[in-house]
């Protein structure tokens, strides 16, 4: 049986793969904790794009939000590495028991140069807030389950992020447990924390590279 990511919501993912949402997950707490200073030139760029977001977040469609805000922030972090690369709009697939999962991930960090191999981080972006036909957590979770299935190290966390307009939710899946952060608001002072968390991801991924 084959099911695309769009066919899943978070409850179906939990029930089908035995996932448990927990309030506290040390791997998430570690990711969210960073006091590394941000350089003045980085702050200036963040302020520039935050001002653009404040003026346009309610008018932009998904592609505009990606192009004019999310993309520049990710580029400022700088995710190109000798052993992993950022990939946009790539297909991720895996077979778990009798179910074949497949779908397109908006952004992922994975080993490989031309094609993604081992995914470490998945990002999904949505312009509208969660509604009856729009479950960004479910879409992210199924992509993370798929990424986990392609990994032979059970103790390795899979990192994720879903974005609803100005709200950023950081997520970690470890084994059958997952946790989701409270929203970070990109139009407010949280922008500095968002940048630190995105940057810290690099140091969390690198010990697992193979």
Secondary structure, 3 states (H helix, E strand, C coil): CEEEHHHCCHHHHHHHHCCEECCCCHHHHHHHCCCCCCCHHHHHHHHHHHHHHHHHCCCCCHHHHHHHHHHHHHHHHCCCCCCCEEEEEEEEEEEECCEEEEEEEEEEEECCCCCCCCEEEEEEEECCCCECCECHHHHHHHHHHHHHHCCCCCCCCEEEEEEECCEEEEEEEECCEEEECCCEECCCCHHHHHHHHHHHHHHHHHCCCC
